[in-house]
Amino acid sequence: MLNDTLARVTDRIIARSELTRRAYMDRMGQAAQDGPARAHLGCSGQAHAYAGAGPDQEALATTTAGNLAIVTTYNDMLSAHQPFERFPELIREAARRVGGTAQVAGGVPAMCDGVTQGTPGMELSLFSRDVIAMATGVAMSHNTYDAAVYLGVCDKIVPGLVIAAQTFGHIPTVFLPAGPMTSGISNDEKAKVRQQFAAGEVGRDTLMKAEMAAYHGPGTCTFYGTANTNQMLMEFMGLHLPGSSFVNPNTPLRDALTEAGAQRALAISHLGNEYTPVCDVLDERAYANGIVGLHATGGSTNLLIHLVAMARAGGIVLDWQDFSDLADVTPLLARVYPNGLADVNHFHAAGGLGFMIGELLGAGLLHEDVTTIAGKGLERYTQEPKITDGVLDWVAGPKTSLNDKIVRPANDPFQPTGGLKRMAGALGTAVCKVSAVAPEHRIVEAPARVFHDQEAVKAAYRNGEFDGDVVVVVRFQGPKANGMPELHSLTPILANLLARGLKVALVTDGRMSGASGKVLSAIHVCPEAVDGGNIARVRDGDILRVDAEHGTLDIVTEGVLDRHLAEADLSANEHGQGRDLFANFRRLVGSADTGASVL
């Protein structure tokens, strides 16, 4: 039986989205009817499209074999995307074996939040999602493809690709991940060294040694941040092959899954017998399933922005109340760093997504009767891939947890509710990742210290200015102010204050990393300071109450709402490190609760 709240929230999303979803599906139906233009191009146009196809030229020019678009985010500066260097040739060969062809339709940019944390480059990070979507639109605009495979993993990259995939929603699409790097030193050990460095207890050489031991090879970072939350979503929402999210790069199984994904994309094209356009996969039920997966795994807060933007590209309107209501009924079934000590390799070995999907289906907390790229029904995603005698096949996944310190059944969860919480009150609306916050730290009422950038917070810390309980307010960090950068570099400082026994909370209209956790943080505050939000009325010493148990974000001090809004000089955000190019984005961007999109 489907959980009543899941059914009610899904029906609410369907009703709210009725007009926009119908208009979208009408457009996709017309596009599917028109079909790809390859067969209708003039001879010169076709020659241009096939000139670089080498051994596939003849097949493209003379047969009706399916042609597969490869959209890649390959670069070798990102460990998560370096493995994609090998993928195009694997995909081409796989397509040829089933009588098809494949071409790299285009490459799109991919940046790393881990590299740009605490630098001006981070102010381009959120906007890069929409740039990726637009660049993918350019790649696909040649309209010569019967199906597509998208190669992407990290924070803004998968959401940008999904937005684009839905814009071309009549085209069947398979997402092909690269997988996580093998485990290095534990994430907990790495975090401790970071805190020691912030406190001045160890030098940069010790910090660098720990960081290199953690990030040491190709593949996704192994903590459960935004990148790996993206991979979970692609499986819960039916865009990956079952069990493919957390298979390590450059292994026989990863290569076999890449090849199988390419062939599956061709099989579900309009030339095959199972035409499955991505617009049919990503419906309201798929998004509800994704939200449940986000809560059950304790995933990244960034997805409260991205999922909203992704859904709107398909005519589906989500709001944060949907997330909050589903959090109330979704048990937390996983403990993966920063919510625990395990990394995603340990999680995968303990039963991983297949076990969790089975548990949530059994509890009525997922829609089973959905369309996926693997066929009808989410039950297929309880299986796991294996290579037997050189042949890829899927077998039944584990029915019990293989390590109950990492994954648990639905009837014995780590906590009865999900990992994310919507907060609302006099300060506005915000979100909080509560799954990593100890229960005794989930309510903080304390004086505010107000800052207009994270460097000022760091300077105050170095000067010893934090000597009591505190709510650190960092404002003018929203999408309109400066692109809404992550403030993850504050995590070691705030964690050190917490370790001293102080009550500590963060309130910001900016973002925190998907790896952040232990400090109570009300983030994505809307309206943002530059847009007239009440966060701009707070002054040093005002008593604020941040309550993640009850979902409230309040001002205790009287008279605050009668003050004039504070102003900040934002001119420094306008230039340098590419920021000059994004002035229009800052002017046009929507609020965080509507997806912070310019599209």
C-alpha positions as CSV (number, residue, x, y, z in Angstrom):
1,M,0.0,0.0,0.0
2,L,1.3,3.4,-0.9
3,N,2.0,5.7,2.0
4,D,-0.8,8.2,2.5
5,T,1.5,11.2,2.7
6,L,3.4,10.2,-0.4
7,A,0.1,9.7,-2.3
8,R,-1.2,13.1,-1.1
9,V,2.0,15.0,-1.9
10,T,2.2,13.4,-5.3
11,D,-1.4,14.3,-6.1
12,R,-0.7,17.8,-4.9
13,I,2.3,18.1,-7.3
14,I,0.2,16.8,-10.1
15,A,-2.6,19.3,-9.5
16,R,-0.2,22.2,-9.0
17,S,1.5,21.3,-12.3
18,E,-1.5,20.5,-14.4
19,L,-1.3,23.4,-16.9
20,T,2.5,23.6,-17.2
21,R,2.9,19.8,-17.4
22,R,0.2,19.5,-20.1
23,A,1.7,22.2,-22.2
24,Y,5.1,20.6,-21.9
25,M,3.9,17.1,-22.8
26,D,2.1,18.6,-25.8
27,R,5.3,20.1,-27.0
28,M,7.2,16.8,-26.5
29,G,4.5,14.9,-28.4
30,Q,4.8,17.2,-31.4
31,A,8.6,17.0,-31.3
32,A,8.4,13.2,-31.3
33,Q,6.0,13.3,-34.2
34,D,8.3,15.5,-36.2
35,G,11.2,13.2,-35.4
36,P,15.0,13.9,-35.9
37,A,15.9,16.0,-38.9
38,R,18.7,13.7,-40.0
39,A,16.6,12.0,-42.6
40,H,15.2,15.3,-43.9
41,L,18.5,17.2,-44.2
42,G,19.8,18.1,-47.6
43,C,22.8,16.2,-48.9
44,S,25.2,19.1,-47.9
45,G,23.8,19.1,-44.3
46,Q,24.2,15.4,-44.0
47,A,27.7,15.5,-45.3
48,H,28.6,18.1,-42.7
49,A,27.1,15.9,-40.0
50,Y,28.9,12.8,-41.1
51,A,32.3,14.2,-42.3
52,G,34.1,13.4,-39.0
53,A,32.4,10.0,-38.3
54,G,35.2,7.9,-39.8
55,P,34.1,4.3,-40.1
56,D,30.5,5.2,-39.3
57,Q,30.1,7.5,-42.3
58,E,28.6,4.9,-44.6
59,A,26.1,3.7,-42.0
60,L,25.0,7.2,-41.2
61,A,24.6,8.1,-44.9
62,T,22.9,4.9,-46.2
63,T,21.1,3.1,-43.4
64,T,18.4,3.8,-40.8
65,A,20.4,2.6,-37.9
66,G,20.0,4.6,-34.7
67,N,22.4,7.5,-34.1
68,L,23.4,8.1,-30.5
69,A,24.3,11.5,-29.2
70,I,27.1,11.6,-26.6
71,V,27.1,14.7,-24.4
72,T,30.2,14.7,-22.3
73,T,31.5,16.7,-19.4
74,Y,35.0,15.2,-19.7
75,N,38.0,17.1,-18.4
76,D,41.0,15.7,-16.6
77,M,41.1,18.4,-13.9
78,L,38.0,16.8,-12.2
79,S,38.7,13.4,-10.8
80,A,35.0,12.5,-11.2
81,H,35.0,13.3,-14.9
82,Q,38.5,12.1,-15.9
83,P,37.3,8.5,-16.6
84,F,35.0,9.9,-19.3
85,E,38.0,10.2,-21.6
86,R,37.6,6.5,-22.5
87,F,33.8,6.5,-22.8
88,P,33.2,7.8,-26.3
89,E,35.1,4.9,-27.9
90,L,33.5,2.4,-25.6
91,I,30.1,3.8,-26.6
92,R,30.9,3.9,-30.4
93,E,32.0,0.2,-30.3
94,A,28.9,-0.8,-28.3
95,A,26.6,1.0,-30.7
96,R,28.3,-0.6,-33.7
97,R,27.7,-4.1,-32.2
98,V,23.9,-3.5,-32.4
99,G,23.9,-1.9,-35.8
100,G,23.9,1.7,-34.6
101,T,26.3,4.7,-34.6
102,A,27.3,7.2,-31.9
103,Q,28.8,10.7,-32.2
104,V,30.0,13.1,-29.6
105,A,27.4,15.8,-29.9
106,G,29.2,18.3,-27.7
107,G,31.2,18.9,-24.6
108,V,29.9,21.0,-21.8
109,P,31.7,22.8,-19.0
110,A,32.2,21.1,-15.6
111,M,33.7,22.9,-12.6
112,C,34.6,21.5,-9.2
113,D,33.3,23.1,-6.1
114,G,36.0,21.5,-4.1
115,V,38.6,23.4,-6.1
116,T,36.8,26.7,-6.0
117,Q,35.6,26.7,-2.3
118,G,36.4,30.0,-0.7
119,T,37.5,31.6,-3.9
120,P,35.8,34.0,-6.4
121,G,35.3,31.1,-8.7
122,M,32.7,29.7,-6.4
123,E,30.4,32.6,-7.4
124,L,30.1,31.0,-10.8
125,S,29.3,27.5,-9.5
126,L,25.5,27.7,-9.2
127,F,25.2,29.6,-12.5
128,S,27.3,26.9,-14.2
129,R,24.3,24.6,-14.0
130,D,22.3,26.7,-16.3
131,V,25.3,27.2,-18.6
132,I,25.6,23.4,-18.8
133,A,21.9,23.2,-19.7
134,M,22.3,25.8,-22.5
135,A,25.5,24.3,-23.8
136,T,23.8,20.9,-24.0
137,G,21.0,22.6,-25.9
138,V,23.5,23.8,-28.5
139,A,25.0,20.3,-28.7
140,M,21.6,18.7,-29.3
141,S,20.3,21.4,-31.6
142,H,21.6,19.7,-34.7
143,N,18.6,17.3,-34.3
144,T,20.4,14.4,-35.9
145,Y,20.0,12.0,-33.0
146,D,17.6,9.2,-32.1
147,A,18.8,8.8,-28.5
148,A,21.3,10.3,-26.2
149,V,23.7,9.4,-23.4
150,Y,24.9,12.0,-20.9
151,L,28.2,11.7,-19.2
152,G,28.2,13.7,-16.0
153,V,28.5,13.3,-12.2
154,C,29.1,16.3,-10.1
155,D,27.3,19.0,-8.3
156,K,25.7,21.3,-10.9
157,I,26.5,19.1,-13.8
158,V,23.9,16.4,-13.5
159,P,21.1,18.9,-12.7
160,G,22.1,21.0,-15.8
161,L,22.1,17.9,-18.0
162,V,18.7,16.8,-16.7
163,I,17.3,20.3,-17.4
164,A,18.6,20.0,-21.0
165,A,17.4,16.4,-21.3
166,Q,13.9,17.5,-20.5
167,T,14.1,20.3,-23.0
168,F,14.7,17.6,-25.5
169,G,12.3,15.3,-23.7
170,H,11.1,13.4,-26.7
171,I,14.6,11.9,-27.1
172,P,15.3,8.8,-25.1
173,T,18.2,9.4,-22.7
174,V,20.4,7.3,-20.5
175,F,22.8,8.8,-17.9
176,L,26.2,7.1,-17.7
177,P,28.1,7.7,-14.4
178,A,31.9,7.2,-13.9
179,G,31.7,5.9,-10.4
180,P,33.5,6.8,-7.1
181,M,37.2,6.7,-6.6
182,T,38.5,3.9,-4.4
183,S,38.6,4.7,-0.7
184,G,41.5,6.7,0.7
185,I,41.9,7.9,4.3
186,S,38.7,8.1,6.1
187,N,36.6,11.3,5.7
188,D,36.4,11.6,9.4
189,E,40.2,11.7,9.7
190,K,40.4,14.3,6.9
191,A,37.9,16.5,8.7
192,K,39.8,16.3,11.9
193,V,43.0,17.5,10.2
194,R,41.0,20.4,8.6
195,Q,39.8,21.4,12.1
196,Q,43.3,21.2,13.5
197,F,44.6,23.4,10.7
198,A,41.9,26.0,11.3
199,A,42.8,26.0,14.9
200,G,46.5,26.5,14.1
201,E,47.5,23.1,15.6
202,V,49.1,21.7,12.4
203,G,50.8,23.2,9.4
204,R,49.8,23.3,5.7
205,D,52.1,20.4,4.9
206,T,50.1,18.1,7.2
207,L,46.9,19.4,5.8
208,M,48.1,18.8,2.2
209,K,49.2,15.3,3.0
210,A,45.8,14.4,4.4
211,E,43.9,16.0,1.5
212,M,46.0,14.1,-1.1
213,A,45.4,10.9,0.8
214,A,41.7,11.5,0.6
215,Y,41.5,12.6,-3.0
216,H,43.9,10.3,-4.6
217,G,42.6,9.0,-7.9
218,P,40.0,9.0,-10.7
219,G,36.3,9.0,-9.7
220,T,33.9,10.9,-7.6
221,C,34.9,12.0,-4.1
222,T,33.8,9.3,-1.7
223,F,31.8,11.3,0.8
224,Y,28.0,11.6,0.4
225,G,27.9,15.1,-0.9
226,T,26.1,16.6,-3.9
227,A,27.9,14.6,-6.5
228,N,27.0,11.2,-5.0
229,T,23.5,12.5,-4.1
230,N,23.1,13.2,-7.9
231,Q,24.0,9.6,-8.6
232,M,21.5,8.3,-6.1
233,L,18.8,10.4,-7.7
234,M,19.5,9.1,-11.2
235,E,18.9,5.6,-9.9
236,F,15.8,6.4,-7.8
237,M,14.4,8.3,-10.8
238,G,15.1,5.7,-13.4
239,L,17.8,7.3,-15.6
240,H,20.7,5.0,-14.7
241,L,20.9,1.3,-15.3
242,P,20.1,-0.5,-12.1
243,G,23.0,-0.7,-9.6
244,S,25.3,1.3,-11.7
245,S,25.8,4.5,-9.6
246,F,28.6,3.4,-7.3
247,V,30.8,1.0,-9.4
248,N,34.4,2.2,-9.4
249,P,35.9,3.6,-12.6
250,N,38.2,1.7,-15.0
251,T,36.9,-1.8,-13.9
252,P,35.4,-4.5,-16.2
253,L,32.0,-4.0,-14.6
254,R,32.1,-0.2,-15.1
255,D,33.0,-0.7,-18.8
256,A,30.3,-3.3,-19.3
257,L,27.7,-1.0,-17.7
258,T,28.8,1.9,-20.0
259,E,28.5,-0.3,-23.1
260,A,25.1,-1.7,-21.9
261,G,23.8,1.8,-21.3
262,A,24.7,2.9,-24.8
263,Q,22.9,-0.1,-26.3
264,R,19.9,0.4,-24.1
265,A,19.6,4.0,-25.2
266,L,19.4,2.8,-28.8
267,A,16.9,0.1,-27.9
268,I,14.5,2.6,-26.4
269,S,14.7,5.0,-29.3
270,H,11.8,5.4,-31.7
271,L,13.6,3.0,-34.0
272,G,13.4,0.2,-31.4
273,N,10.5,-1.7,-29.9
274,E,10.5,0.1,-26.5
275,Y,10.3,3.8,-27.3
276,T,10.9,5.5,-24.0
277,P,11.3,9.3,-24.2
278,V,12.8,10.9,-21.1
279,C,9.6,13.0,-20.7
280,D,7.8,9.8,-19.9
281,V,10.5,8.8,-17.3
282,L,10.6,12.1,-15.4
283,D,7.0,12.5,-14.4
284,E,5.6,13.7,-11.0
285,R,6.0,10.3,-9.5
286,A,9.7,10.1,-10.5
287,Y,10.3,13.4,-8.8
288,A,8.4,12.3,-5.6
289,N,10.6,9.2,-5.6
290,G,13.7,11.3,-5.9
291,I,12.7,13.4,-2.9
292,V,12.1,10.3,-0.8
293,G,15.6,9.0,-1.8
294,L,17.1,12.4,-0.8
295,H,15.6,12.1,2.6
296,A,16.2,8.4,3.2
297,T,19.9,8.7,2.3
298,G,20.5,12.0,4.1
299,G,21.5,13.7,0.9
300,S,22.8,17.1,-0.1
301,T,20.9,20.3,0.7
302,N,21.9,21.6,-2.8
303,L,19.2,19.3,-4.3
304,L,16.5,21.4,-2.7
305,I,17.5,24.0,-5.3
306,H,18.4,21.6,-8.1
307,L,15.3,19.4,-8.0
308,V,13.0,22.3,-8.1
309,A,14.8,23.7,-11.2
310,M,15.0,20.2,-12.8
311,A,11.3,19.6,-12.3
312,R,10.3,23.0,-13.8
313,A,12.1,22.1,-17.0
314,G,9.6,19.3,-17.4
315,G,6.6,21.4,-16.5
316,I,6.5,20.1,-12.9
317,V,6.2,22.6,-10.0
318,L,7.8,21.5,-6.7
319,D,8.0,23.5,-3.5
320,W,9.9,23.1,-0.3
321,Q,6.7,22.1,1.6
322,D,6.7,18.9,-0.6
323,F,10.2,18.1,0.6
324,S,9.2,18.9,4.3
325,D,6.1,16.7,4.2
326,L,7.9,13.8,2.7
327,A,10.7,14.2,5.2
328,D,8.2,13.7,8.0
329,V,7.3,10.1,6.8
330,T,10.6,9.0,5.3
331,P,13.0,7.1,7.6
332,L,16.7,7.8,7.5
333,L,18.2,4.4,6.3
334,A,21.8,5.4,5.6
335,R,24.8,6.7,7.6
336,V,27.4,7.9,5.1
337,Y,29.9,10.7,5.8
338,P,29.1,13.4,6.8
339,N,26.2,11.6,8.4
340,G,28.4,8.8,9.5
341,L,31.9,7.4,9.2
342,A,31.3,5.2,6.1
343,D,32.0,6.4,2.5
344,V,30.0,5.5,-0.6
345,N,32.2,2.4,-1.3
346,H,31.3,1.0,2.1
347,F,27.7,2.0,1.5
348,H,27.6,0.2,-1.8
349,A,29.2,-2.9,-0.3
350,A,26.7,-2.9,2.5
351,G,23.7,-3.2,0.1
352,G,23.6,0.3,-1.2
353,L,20.8,1.7,-3.3
354,G,19.3,-1.6,-4.3
355,F,18.7,-2.6,-0.8
356,M,17.3,0.8,0.1
357,I,14.9,0.9,-2.8
358,G,13.6,-2.6,-1.9
359,E,13.0,-1.4,1.7
360,L,11.3,1.8,0.7
361,L,9.1,-0.1,-1.8
362,G,8.1,-2.5,0.9
363,A,7.2,0.3,3.2
364,G,5.0,2.0,0.5
365,L,7.3,5.0,0.3
366,L,8.1,4.8,-3.4
367,H,6.0,4.7,-6.5
368,E,6.8,1.3,-8.1
369,D,4.7,1.8,-11.2
370,V,7.0,4.2,-12.9
371,T,8.6,4.2,-16.3
372,T,12.4,3.8,-16.3
373,I,15.1,3.4,-18.9
374,A,15.3,-0.2,-17.8
375,G,11.6,-0.8,-18.3
376,K,8.4,-0.5,-16.4
377,G,8.6,-0.6,-12.6
378,L,11.1,0.4,-10.0
379,E,11.4,-3.1,-8.6
380,R,14.0,-3.6,-11.3
381,Y,16.3,-1.3,-9.3
382,T,16.5,-3.7,-6.4
383,Q,18.8,-5.8,-8.6
384,E,22.5,-5.5,-8.9
385,P,24.8,-6.0,-12.0
386,K,27.2,-8.9,-12.2
387,I,29.6,-10.2,-14.9
388,T,29.3,-14.0,-15.1
389,D,31.5,-15.8,-17.7
390,G,32.1,-12.5,-19.4
391,V,28.4,-11.6,-19.7
392,L,26.7,-8.7,-17.9
393,D,23.6,-9.7,-16.1
394,W,21.4,-8.5,-13.2
395,V,20.7,-10.7,-10.1
396,A,18.6,-10.2,-7.0
397,G,20.2,-7.7,-4.6
398,P,20.6,-8.2,-0.9
399,K,17.4,-8.5,1.1
400,T,19.1,-7.7,4.4
401,S,21.7,-5.1,5.3
402,L,25.3,-6.4,5.1
403,N,26.3,-3.7,7.7
404,D,23.7,-2.2,9.9
405,K,26.0,0.5,11.0
406,I,25.7,1.9,7.4
407,V,22.3,0.9,6.0
408,R,19.3,-0.3,7.9
409,P,15.8,-1.6,7.1
410,A,12.8,0.6,7.0
411,N,11.4,-0.9,10.3
412,D,14.7,-0.1,12.2
413,P,16.0,3.2,10.8
414,F,18.7,5.5,12.1
415,Q,15.9,8.0,12.7
416,P,12.2,7.9,11.9
417,T,12.3,11.1,9.7
418,G,14.4,12.2,6.8
419,G,17.6,14.1,6.7
420,L,16.3,17.6,5.6
421,K,14.0,20.1,7.2
422,R,12.2,23.1,6.0
423,M,12.4,26.1,8.4
424,A,10.2,29.2,8.4
425,G,9.7,32.2,10.6
426,A,10.4,35.9,11.0
427,L,13.7,35.5,9.2
428,G,12.1,33.9,6.2
429,T,12.1,30.4,4.7
430,A,15.2,28.2,4.9
431,V,16.3,24.6,4.8
432,C,18.4,22.6,7.2
433,K,20.3,19.3,6.9
434,V,19.5,17.7,10.3
435,S,20.6,14.2,9.6
436,A,24.2,15.0,10.6
437,V,23.4,17.3,13.5
438,A,23.4,15.7,16.9
439,P,19.9,16.0,18.7
440,E,21.4,18.1,21.4
441,H,22.6,20.7,18.9
442,R,19.4,21.1,16.9
443,I,18.0,24.1,18.8
444,V,20.1,27.2,19.3
445,E,18.9,30.5,20.8
446,A,21.8,33.0,21.0
447,P,23.1,36.4,20.1
448,A,23.8,37.1,16.4
449,R,27.1,38.0,14.9
450,V,26.5,39.5,11.4
451,F,28.9,39.3,8.5
452,H,28.7,40.2,4.8
453,D,31.2,37.6,3.6
454,Q,32.9,34.4,4.9
455,E,36.3,36.0,5.0
456,A,35.1,38.4,7.7
457,V,33.9,35.3,9.7
458,K,37.4,33.8,9.4
459,A,39.0,37.0,10.6
460,A,36.8,37.2,13.6
461,Y,37.7,33.7,14.5
462,R,41.4,34.3,14.2
463,N,41.0,37.3,16.4
464,G,39.3,35.3,19.1
465,E,36.0,37.1,18.9
466,F,33.8,34.1,19.4
467,D,33.7,33.5,23.1
468,G,30.1,32.6,23.8
469,D,27.1,31.0,22.2
470,V,26.4,32.5,18.8
471,V,24.3,32.5,15.7
472,V,26.6,33.4,12.9
473,V,24.7,35.3,10.2
474,V,26.4,35.5,6.8
475,R,24.2,37.5,4.4
476,F,24.4,39.0,0.9
477,Q,25.3,35.5,-0.3
478,G,22.2,34.8,-2.3
479,P,21.9,34.2,-6.0
480,K,21.2,37.8,-6.8
481,A,23.9,39.2,-4.6
482,N,26.9,37.1,-5.8
483,G,25.7,33.8,-7.3
484,M,25.0,32.0,-4.0
485,P,28.4,30.4,-3.3
486,E,28.9,27.6,-1.0
487,L,30.3,28.6,2.4
488,H,31.9,25.2,3.2
489,S,35.2,26.7,4.2
490,L,33.4,27.9,7.4
491,T,32.7,24.3,8.5
492,P,36.0,23.7,10.3
493,I,35.8,27.0,12.2
494,L,32.2,26.5,13.3
495,A,32.9,22.8,14.2
496,N,35.8,24.0,16.4
497,L,33.5,26.4,18.2
498,L,31.0,23.5,18.7
499,A,33.8,21.4,20.1
500,R,34.6,24.0,22.8
501,G,31.1,23.4,24.2
502,L,29.5,26.5,22.6
503,K,26.0,26.5,21.1
504,V,26.5,27.4,17.5
505,A,24.3,27.9,14.5
506,L,24.7,29.4,11.0
507,V,22.0,31.4,9.2
508,T,22.7,32.4,5.6
509,D,21.1,33.2,2.3
510,G,24.0,31.3,0.7
511,R,24.6,27.6,0.4
512,M,26.7,25.1,2.3
513,S,28.4,22.1,0.8
514,G,26.6,18.8,0.5
515,A,29.4,17.5,2.7
516,S,28.5,19.9,5.5
517,G,26.6,18.7,8.5
518,K,27.4,18.7,12.2
519,V,26.8,22.4,12.8
520,L,23.1,23.6,12.8
521,S,22.7,25.6,9.6
522,A,19.7,27.4,8.2
523,I,20.7,28.0,4.6
524,H,19.1,29.2,1.4
525,V,17.2,31.9,3.4
526,C,14.5,33.4,1.2
527,P,14.0,36.3,0.6
528,E,17.7,36.9,0.4
529,A,19.2,40.1,1.9
530,V,19.6,41.9,-1.4
531,D,16.0,41.2,-2.3
532,G,14.6,42.8,0.9
533,G,14.7,39.7,3.2
534,N,14.5,40.2,6.9
535,I,17.9,38.7,7.3
536,A,19.1,42.2,6.2
537,R,17.5,43.8,9.3
538,V,19.4,41.7,11.9
539,R,22.2,43.4,13.8
540,D,25.0,42.2,16.1
541,G,23.6,41.1,19.5
542,D,20.0,40.4,18.3
543,I,18.7,37.2,19.8
544,L,17.8,34.6,17.2
545,R,16.3,31.2,17.6
546,V,17.1,28.4,15.1
547,D,15.0,25.4,15.9
548,A,15.4,22.4,13.6
549,E,13.2,20.2,15.7
550,H,10.1,22.3,15.1
551,G,11.3,23.9,11.8
552,T,11.3,27.5,13.0
553,L,13.6,30.4,12.2
554,D,12.7,33.3,14.5
555,I,13.8,36.7,15.9
556,V,13.5,36.9,19.7
557,T,14.6,40.5,20.0
558,E,11.7,43.0,19.6
559,G,11.6,45.7,17.0
560,V,14.0,44.1,14.5
561,L,11.4,44.1,11.7
562,D,10.9,47.8,12.1
563,R,14.4,48.6,11.1
564,H,15.7,49.7,7.7
565,L,17.3,47.1,5.6
566,A,21.1,47.0,5.8
567,E,23.0,47.5,2.6
568,A,26.3,46.1,1.4
569,D,28.8,47.1,-1.2
570,L,28.6,44.3,-3.7
571,S,30.9,45.8,-6.4
572,A,33.7,43.4,-5.6
573,N,31.5,40.5,-6.7
574,E,31.2,42.0,-10.2
575,H,34.7,41.4,-11.6
576,G,37.5,38.9,-11.7
577,Q,37.7,35.1,-12.2
578,G,34.9,35.3,-14.8
579,R,32.4,37.1,-12.7
580,D,32.3,39.9,-15.2
581,L,30.5,37.6,-17.7
582,F,27.6,36.7,-15.3
583,A,26.1,40.2,-14.6
584,N,23.0,39.3,-16.5
585,F,22.6,36.1,-14.5
586,R,22.8,38.0,-11.2
587,R,20.1,40.4,-12.5
588,L,17.7,37.7,-13.9
589,V,18.1,34.8,-11.4
590,G,15.1,33.6,-9.5
591,S,15.0,32.9,-5.8
592,A,16.5,29.7,-4.2
593,D,13.1,28.3,-3.4
594,T,12.1,28.4,-7.1
595,G,15.4,26.8,-8.2
596,A,17.7,29.9,-8.5
597,S,17.5,29.6,-12.3
598,V,17.9,32.1,-15.1
599,L,16.2,29.8,-17.6
